[in-house]
Amino acid sequence: MDISNKKHFLTVKDHSVSKEIFELYHDEELDMLITHPQPDLDVLGKYYESEDYISHTDNKRSLFEKAYHFVKGIALKNKLNLINSEQTAKGRILDIGAGTGDFLTVAKNDGWQTVGIEPSDRAKGIAINKGISFVENTAALENHSFDVITMWHVLEHVPDLDFQIKELKRLLKPSGTLIVAVPNFKSFDANYYKEFWAAYDVPIHFWHFSKKAIQTLFQKEVIKLEKVLPMKFDSFYVSLLSEKYKNGKMNFLKAFFVGLQSNWKAKRNFEYSSHIYVLKNN
């Protein structure tokens, strides 16, 4: 993407893998940040090569990982309740970026027909052992064939944003539901930690969204934003990692306080650490 007419926002570091430096530029029209430079697809995989990339494993080696999976269990129930409230008849659901398949497992056990897409062979292998079915990419799927499509913290990883949104439009049934969860760079914890904010996660996060950006991007494809929901646990998880990046260790007490403060302030301005966007195909 051309950043020549974009305003420089922040210099950030890949804290988890390469230690390389990247720049964030602000697209003022969309109110969205853009990572620059964005790695070519043939080298992108190396930036995911971290044992700490927790969504691609089922590890419970540390107190942090155990806490993560405990909270994830609660979040999975909430996600299932959300899709059931939006689509009362259980049909087909596609989860893009399915990771180790936990969300599709609870959906499948609840009566949904499930399909996943996941680029990580390691994560996909774990999910297949849980009975989850996959396709390689969206090109293999028929038009208007899904009642629900979910992308849990995945849209920010997609290199070609315009193409991805067009594909979501193609795959959704009329009146189908799209659920997208992404970090919010306008949250209190993002502003507090600045270049150490873990949810910038450069360069594997290409884009950094605001509420305006999500609404505007999907509106172009006549996909209407219906509601925005908070992900309150994310402020604590992100603050823990941010403490590690900033100070070299996870300060649980400090991270809890920042996460709590972020959620408290978001009660007034609705700028939570992450948001779930519920969109409908028109």
Secondary structure, DSSP 8 states (H G I E B T S, - for coil): ---TTSEEEEEEE-TTTT--EEEEEEETTTTEEEEES---HHHHGGGG--TT-GGG-----SHHHHHHHHHHHHHHHHHHHHHHHH-SS--EEEEET-TTSHHHHHHHHTT-EEEEE-S-HHHHHHHHTTT--B-SSGGGS-TT-EEEEEEET-GGG-S-HHHHHHHHHHHEEEEEEEEEEEEBTTSHHHHHHGGG-GGG-TTT--EEB-HHHHHHHHHTTTEEEEEEEE-TTHHHHHHHHHHHHHHSS--HHHHHHHHHHHHHHHHHH---SEEEEEEEE-
